[in-house]
């Protein structure tokens, strides 16, 4: 922008330069008009250099900035902005409410407690759910359910460097809670679906058992221990294969009327059975003698747990060793995997895989001849 004088002595303000390869030269009567035009041309020059261009729009400045940012983020993608917008409008749903994680866990556990009261969920499973969700609340003490993501849940599940089976068990428990939250519209997607699940090759071998002589010494000791009050519990586990947990196993739910000495069977009702299936266990002749001398009565779980822990130290009894021993001895005596499966509530494939040929017929005969007073 320069001052320009005509030959007649008059003067004006001239704007000159180049824009898009075109020469610009304009004269204005006042400096203000020339300055305004120069500003417009400077803007056009800047737009040409940066790719900006003037346009008329109904959008406000913040909306323009957001639209420009959206197009920058779509750079290199195969679809248009409208394609992604239509997809979001069709699939995205706002949560009906931002439910606090603490409240969601409480509501979920309340539902599981009702299932437990209706015998639809075992006490052992309810306890596992409570423990895992308690850990979840410790890991995420504040905020809504929607804070749970695949990334932070993976970190949570991997806490303490667990074994693969432990990790999968944790994942399963949290998954059912997330499904519950999804059904309640507290989260838009189930984040657990994008967390890793480990494939584990099971290589379980033969079951751990005790010998007939060892069982005989155990029962002889029990006749004098605590005045024989624990004899019925151990006799039913050893000679009938009843699942032994005194807190939530079949022994914990067994009643006196389930034991029919007159017909020679023990009725395991669906509400007693671990697999929720009715079965009958034939009472072996030696077990009849034990139960006649020491009649079965319901017991307090804490009482059995306390004394069993003491006996475990003395006789090295693992959790299911008595049941494993019964099944292996039964197969050895009767040579029938099908009948053993019916008696124990297992499948024939499990019997064949873990219990076949662990004991000899002779040892099995001695086992089922263990009676009181020996």
MIDRENLUM-594457 format. One record per residue (C-alpha): x, y, z. Coordinates in steps of 0.1 Angstrom, whole numbers, plus 2048, in hexadecimal, padded with zeros to 3 digits. Layout:
BEGIN
xx X, yy Y, zz Z $
...
***
This chain:
BEGIN
xx 800, yy 800, zz 800 $
xx 810, yy 821, zz 7F4 $
xx 806, yy 845, zz 7EF $
xx 802, yy 84D, zz 7CA $
xx 801, yy 870, zz 7B9 $
xx 7F0, yy 878, zz 798 $
xx 7FF, yy 890, zz 77F $
xx 7E4, yy 8AA, zz 787 $
xx 7F1, yy 8AB, zz 7AB $
xx 7D5, yy 896, zz 7BB $
xx 7DF, yy 878, zz 7D0 $
xx 7D1, yy 856, zz 7DB $
xx 7DB, yy 835, zz 7EC $
xx 7E5, yy 818, zz 7D6 $
xx 7E4, yy 7F3, zz 7DE $
xx 7FA, yy 7DE, zz 7C8 $
xx 808, yy 7BB, zz 7C7 $
xx 802, yy 797, zz 7BA $
xx 7E6, yy 77E, zz 7C4 $
xx 7E3, yy 75B, zz 7B5 $
xx 7F9, yy 767, zz 798 $
xx 7E3, yy 785, zz 791 $
xx 7F1, yy 7A9, zz 795 $
xx 7DC, yy 7BF, zz 7AC $
xx 7DD, yy 7E5, zz 7AA $
xx 7C1, yy 7FA, zz 7B9 $
xx 7BF, yy 81F, zz 7C3 $
xx 7AB, yy 82D, zz 7E0 $
xx 7A3, yy 850, zz 7EA $
xx 7AA, yy 84B, zz 80F $
xx 7C4, yy 837, zz 823 $
xx 7A8, yy 826, zz 837 $
xx 798, yy 817, zz 817 $
xx 7BA, yy 80B, zz 80B $
xx 7C3, yy 7FB, zz 82C $
xx 7A1, yy 7E9, zz 82C $
xx 7A7, yy 7DB, zz 809 $
xx 7CB, yy 7D1, zz 812 $
xx 7BE, yy 7BE, zz 830 $
xx 7A6, yy 7AA, zz 81A $
xx 7C1, yy 7A2, zz 801 $
xx 7D9, yy 798, zz 81C $
xx 7BF, yy 77F, zz 829 $
xx 7BA, yy 771, zz 806 $
xx 7DF, yy 76D, zz 803 $
xx 7E1, yy 75B, zz 824 $
xx 7C4, yy 745, zz 81A $
xx 7D6, yy 73C, zz 7FA $
xx 7F5, yy 731, zz 80D $
xx 7E3, yy 71C, zz 828 $
xx 7C6, yy 70E, zz 815 $
xx 7AD, yy 724, zz 828 $
xx 791, yy 734, zz 815 $
xx 774, yy 74B, zz 81D $
xx 751, yy 73C, zz 81D $
xx 72E, yy 745, zz 82A $
xx 720, yy 72D, zz 844 $
xx 704, yy 72A, zz 85E $
xx 71D, yy 71A, zz 877 $
xx 72A, yy 72D, zz 895 $
xx 74F, yy 72F, zz 89A $
xx 751, yy 712, zz 8B3 $
xx 73D, yy 6FC, zz 89B $
xx 754, yy 705, zz 87F $
xx 773, yy 6FB, zz 894 $
xx 762, yy 6DA, zz 89D $
xx 759, yy 6D2, zz 879 $
xx 77D, yy 6DA, zz 86E $
xx 78B, yy 6C3, zz 88A $
xx 773, yy 6A7, zz 87F $
xx 77F, yy 6A8, zz 85B $
xx 7A3, yy 6A8, zz 866 $
xx 79D, yy 689, zz 87B $
xx 78D, yy 678, zz 85D $
xx 7AB, yy 67E, zz 847 $
xx 7B5, yy 65E, zz 836 $
xx 795, yy 64B, zz 83F $
xx 77F, yy 63B, zz 824 $
xx 75D, yy 649, zz 82F $
xx 74E, yy 66C, zz 831 $
xx 746, yy 67F, zz 851 $
xx 721, yy 679, zz 84B $
xx 727, yy 654, zz 849 $
xx 736, yy 654, zz 86C $
xx 71C, yy 66C, zz 879 $
xx 6FF, yy 656, zz 86D $
xx 70F, yy 637, zz 87D $
xx 713, yy 64A, zz 89E $
xx 6EF, yy 656, zz 89D $
xx 6E3, yy 632, zz 897 $
xx 6F8, yy 620, zz 8B1 $
xx 702, yy 638, zz 8CC $
xx 6EC, yy 63A, zz 8EC $
xx 6F1, yy 651, zz 909 $
xx 6F1, yy 63E, zz 92B $
xx 6CF, yy 643, zz 93B $
xx 6E2, yy 64B, zz 95B $
xx 705, yy 64D, zz 968 $
xx 703, yy 632, zz 982 $
xx 71D, yy 632, zz 99D $
xx 732, yy 613, zz 99D $
xx 72C, yy 60E, zz 9C2 $
xx 706, yy 60F, zz 9BE $
xx 708, yy 5F8, zz 99F $
xx 71C, yy 5DD, zz 9B2 $
xx 704, yy 5DE, zz 9CF $
xx 6E6, yy 5DA, zz 9B8 $
xx 6F7, yy 5BD, zz 9A6 $
xx 700, yy 5AB, zz 9C5 $
xx 6DD, yy 5AF, zz 9D3 $
xx 6D0, yy 59D, zz 9B4 $
xx 6EA, yy 581, zz 9B9 $
xx 6E0, yy 57D, zz 9DD $
xx 6BC, yy 577, zz 9D2 $
xx 6C8, yy 55D, zz 9B9 $
xx 6DB, yy 54C, zz 9D6 $
xx 6BC, yy 54C, zz 9EC $
xx 6A9, yy 53B, zz 9CF $
xx 6C5, yy 521, zz 9CB $
xx 6CD, yy 52E, zz 9A9 $
xx 6F0, yy 538, zz 9B3 $
xx 708, yy 526, zz 9CA $
xx 715, yy 537, zz 9EA $
xx 739, yy 531, zz 9DD $
xx 731, yy 543, zz 9BD $
xx 720, yy 560, zz 9CF $
xx 73F, yy 563, zz 9E6 $
xx 756, yy 564, zz 9C7 $
xx 740, yy 580, zz 9B8 $
xx 741, yy 594, zz 9D7 $
xx 767, yy 591, zz 9DB $
xx 76E, yy 59B, zz 9B7 $
xx 756, yy 5B9, zz 9B6 $
xx 765, yy 5C4, zz 9D8 $
xx 787, yy 5C5, zz 9C7 $
xx 777, yy 5D7, zz 9AA $
xx 76B, yy 5F3, zz 9C1 $
xx 78D, yy 5F5, zz 9D1 $
xx 79C, yy 5F9, zz 9AE $
xx 782, yy 613, zz 9A3 $
xx 777, yy 624, zz 9C3 $
xx 765, yy 642, zz 9B3 $
xx 752, yy 64A, zz 994 $
xx 737, yy 639, zz 97F $
xx 735, yy 617, zz 96F $
xx 73D, yy 627, zz 94D $
xx 761, yy 62D, zz 959 $
xx 768, yy 608, zz 953 $
xx 77B, yy 602, zz 932 $
xx 78C, yy 5E5, zz 922 $
xx 7AE, yy 5F4, zz 92A $
xx 7A9, yy 5FB, zz 94F $
xx 796, yy 5DA, zz 954 $
xx 7B3, yy 5C7, zz 945 $
xx 7CB, yy 5D7, zz 95E $
xx 7B3, yy 5CF, zz 97A $
xx 7AF, yy 5AA, zz 970 $
xx 7D5, yy 5A7, zz 96D $
xx 7DC, yy 5B4, zz 990 $
xx 7F5, yy 59F, zz 9A4 $
xx 800, yy 58C, zz 985 $
xx 7E6, yy 570, zz 988 $
xx 7E6, yy 54E, zz 978 $
xx 7D3, yy 54C, zz 957 $
xx 7B6, yy 539, zz 967 $
xx 7B4, yy 553, zz 983 $
xx 7B3, yy 56E, zz 969 $
xx 798, yy 55D, zz 956 $
xx 783, yy 558, zz 975 $
xx 786, yy 57C, zz 97E $
xx 77C, yy 586, zz 95B $
xx 75E, yy 570, zz 95C $
xx 751, yy 57F, zz 97D $
xx 756, yy 5A3, zz 971 $
xx 747, yy 59A, zz 94F $
xx 725, yy 590, zz 95E $
xx 725, yy 5B1, zz 972 $
xx 72C, yy 5C5, zz 952 $
xx 710, yy 5B3, zz 93F $
xx 6F9, yy 5BC, zz 95C $
xx 704, yy 5E1, zz 959 $
xx 6FF, yy 5E0, zz 933 $
xx 6DC, yy 5D3, zz 937 $
xx 6D5, yy 5F0, zz 94F $
xx 6E2, yy 609, zz 936 $
xx 6FD, yy 614, zz 94E $
xx 718, yy 60E, zz 933 $
xx 715, yy 60F, zz 90E $
xx 72B, yy 5F1, zz 906 $
xx 738, yy 5D4, zz 91B $
xx 75D, yy 5DC, zz 91F $
xx 766, yy 5B9, zz 92A $
xx 761, yy 5AC, zz 906 $
xx 781, yy 5BE, zz 8FC $
xx 796, yy 5B0, zz 918 $
xx 7AC, yy 592, zz 911 $
xx 7A0, yy 56F, zz 919 $
xx 7BA, yy 554, zz 91D $
xx 7B7, yy 531, zz 90E $
xx 7C3, yy 517, zz 927 $
xx 7CC, yy 4F3, zz 91E $
xx 7C1, yy 4DE, zz 93B $
xx 7D8, yy 4C1, zz 944 $
xx 7C8, yy 4B2, zz 962 $
xx 7D5, yy 490, zz 96B $
xx 7CB, yy 475, zz 983 $
xx 7B8, yy 480, zz 9A3 $
xx 7CA, yy 481, zz 9C4 $
xx 7BE, yy 465, zz 9DB $
xx 7C7, yy 454, zz 9FC $
xx 7CC, yy 42F, zz A01 $
xx 7B4, yy 417, zz A12 $
xx 7CC, yy 414, zz A30 $
xx 7CE, yy 439, zz A33 $
xx 7A8, yy 43D, zz A33 $
xx 7A6, yy 421, zz A4D $
xx 7BE, yy 434, zz A65 $
xx 7AB, yy 454, zz A5F $
xx 789, yy 445, zz A68 $
xx 798, yy 433, zz A87 $
xx 7A6, yy 455, zz A93 $
xx 785, yy 466, zz A8D $
xx 772, yy 44E, zz AA4 $
xx 785, yy 45C, zz AC1 $
xx 789, yy 480, zz AB5 $
xx 76E, yy 498, zz AC3 $
xx 75B, yy 479, zz ACF $
xx 754, yy 46E, zz AAB $
xx 73F, yy 48D, zz AA2 $
xx 752, yy 490, zz A80 $
xx 74F, yy 46C, zz A76 $
xx 72E, yy 470, zz A62 $
xx 73D, yy 48D, zz A4E $
xx 75D, yy 47A, zz A45 $
xx 74B, yy 459, zz A3F $
xx 733, yy 468, zz A26 $
xx 750, yy 479, zz A14 $
xx 766, yy 45A, zz A13 $
xx 74C, yy 43F, zz A0C $
xx 731, yy 452, zz 9F9 $
xx 745, yy 46D, zz 9E7 $
xx 730, yy 48A, zz 9F3 $
xx 740, yy 4AB, zz 9EA $
xx 751, yy 4B5, zz A0A $
xx 74F, yy 4DB, zz A0E $
xx 73E, yy 4E2, zz A2F $
xx 736, yy 506, zz A25 $
xx 726, yy 502, zz A03 $
xx 72C, yy 4DF, zz 9F7 $
xx 714, yy 4C1, zz 9F6 $
xx 71D, yy 4B8, zz A1A $
xx 711, yy 4DB, zz A25 $
xx 6EE, yy 4D5, zz A17 $
xx 6EA, yy 4B1, zz A1E $
xx 6CD, yy 4A9, zz A37 $
xx 6C7, yy 48A, zz A4C $
xx 6A8, yy 481, zz A38 $
xx 6BD, yy 47F, zz A18 $
xx 6CF, yy 461, zz A27 $
xx 6B8, yy 442, zz A23 $
xx 6C7, yy 425, zz A35 $
xx 6A7, yy 412, zz A30 $
xx 6AA, yy 413, zz A0A $
xx 6D0, yy 415, zz A09 $
xx 6D3, yy 436, zz 9F6 $
xx 6DD, yy 45A, zz 9FC $
xx 6C7, yy 472, zz 9E9 $
xx 6DB, yy 490, zz 9DB $
xx 6BF, yy 4A8, zz 9D2 $
xx 6C5, yy 4C4, zz 9B7 $
xx 6C7, yy 4DE, zz 9D2 $
xx 6E2, yy 4CA, zz 9E3 $
xx 6F6, yy 4C0, zz 9C4 $
xx 712, yy 4D5, zz 9B7 $
xx 706, yy 4D0, zz 993 $
xx 6E1, yy 4D5, zz 99C $
xx 6D9, yy 4B1, zz 991 $
xx 6C8, yy 497, zz 9A7 $
xx 6DB, yy 476, zz 9AD $
xx 6DB, yy 458, zz 9C4 $
xx 6F9, yy 44B, zz 9D5 $
xx 6F9, yy 427, zz 9E0 $
xx 702, yy 423, zz A04 $
xx 71F, yy 40A, zz A06 $
xx 71B, yy 3EF, zz A22 $
xx 738, yy 3FD, zz A36 $
xx 728, yy 420, zz A35 $
xx 708, yy 411, zz A43 $
xx 71B, yy 406, zz A61 $
xx 72C, yy 428, zz A66 $
xx 70B, yy 43B, zz A63 $
xx 6F9, yy 423, zz A7B $
xx 713, yy 428, zz A96 $
xx 718, yy 44D, zz A8E $
xx 6F7, yy 45B, zz A81 $
xx 6FA, yy 479, zz A6A $
xx 6EE, yy 49B, zz A77 $
xx 6F1, yy 4BD, zz A67 $
xx 710, yy 4CF, zz A73 $
xx 71D, yy 4F3, zz A76 $
xx 734, yy 4FB, zz A59 $
xx 74C, yy 50E, zz A70 $
xx 74F, yy 4EF, zz A87 $
xx 759, yy 4D8, zz A6B $
xx 770, yy 4F1, zz A5A $
xx 783, yy 4F7, zz A7B $
xx 788, yy 4D2, zz A82 $
xx 78E, yy 4C8, zz A5E $
xx 7AA, yy 4E1, zz A5C $
xx 7BA, yy 4D0, zz A7A $
xx 7B5, yy 4AE, zz A6C $
xx 7C3, yy 4B9, zz A4A $
xx 7E4, yy 4C2, zz A5A $
xx 7E5, yy 4A0, zz A6B $
xx 7DA, yy 48A, zz A4D $
xx 7E3, yy 4A1, zz A2F $
xx 7BF, yy 4A2, zz A21 $
xx 7BB, yy 4B8, zz A03 $
xx 798, yy 4C6, zz 9FC $
xx 78A, yy 4AA, zz 9E5 $
xx 7A1, yy 48E, zz 9ED $
xx 786, yy 479, zz 9FF $
xx 76E, yy 47C, zz 9E2 $
xx 789, yy 474, zz 9C9 $
xx 792, yy 455, zz 9DE $
xx 76E, yy 449, zz 9DF $
xx 76A, yy 44C, zz 9B9 $
xx 78B, yy 43B, zz 9B1 $
xx 783, yy 41F, zz 9CA $
xx 760, yy 41B, zz 9BB $
xx 76D, yy 417, zz 998 $
xx 787, yy 3FE, zz 9A3 $
xx 76D, yy 3E9, zz 9B6 $
xx 750, yy 3E9, zz 99D $
xx 763, yy 3F0, zz 97C $
xx 747, yy 405, zz 970 $
xx 74E, yy 429, zz 965 $
xx 72A, yy 42F, zz 95D $
xx 71E, yy 425, zz 980 $
xx 73A, yy 439, zz 990 $
xx 72F, yy 458, zz 97C $
xx 70B, yy 454, zz 988 $
xx 716, yy 44F, zz 9AC $
xx 72E, yy 46D, zz 9AC $
xx 71B, yy 485, zz 996 $
xx 737, yy 486, zz 97C $
xx 739, yy 47E, zz 957 $
xx 748, yy 45D, zz 94B $
xx 763, yy 470, zz 939 $
xx 76E, yy 480, zz 95A $
xx 76E, yy 45E, zz 96B $
xx 783, yy 44E, zz 950 $
xx 79C, yy 46B, zz 94E $
xx 7A2, yy 470, zz 974 $
xx 797, yy 451, zz 987 $
xx 79C, yy 431, zz 972 $
xx 7B6, yy 418, zz 97E $
xx 7C2, yy 42D, zz 99B $
xx 7BA, yy 411, zz 9B4 $
xx 7BA, yy 3EB, zz 9B3 $
xx 79B, yy 3D6, zz 9B9 $
xx 7AC, yy 3C7, zz 9D8 $
xx 7B2, yy 3E9, zz 9E7 $
xx 78F, yy 3F5, zz 9DF $
xx 781, yy 3D6, zz 9F0 $
xx 795, yy 3DF, zz A10 $
xx 78A, yy 403, zz A0D $
xx 765, yy 3FA, zz A0D $
xx 76A, yy 3E3, zz A2A $
xx 776, yy 3FE, zz A42 $
xx 75D, yy 3FD, zz A5F $
xx 75B, yy 40C, zz A82 $
xx 770, yy 3FD, zz A9D $
xx 78D, yy 3F2, zz A88 $
***
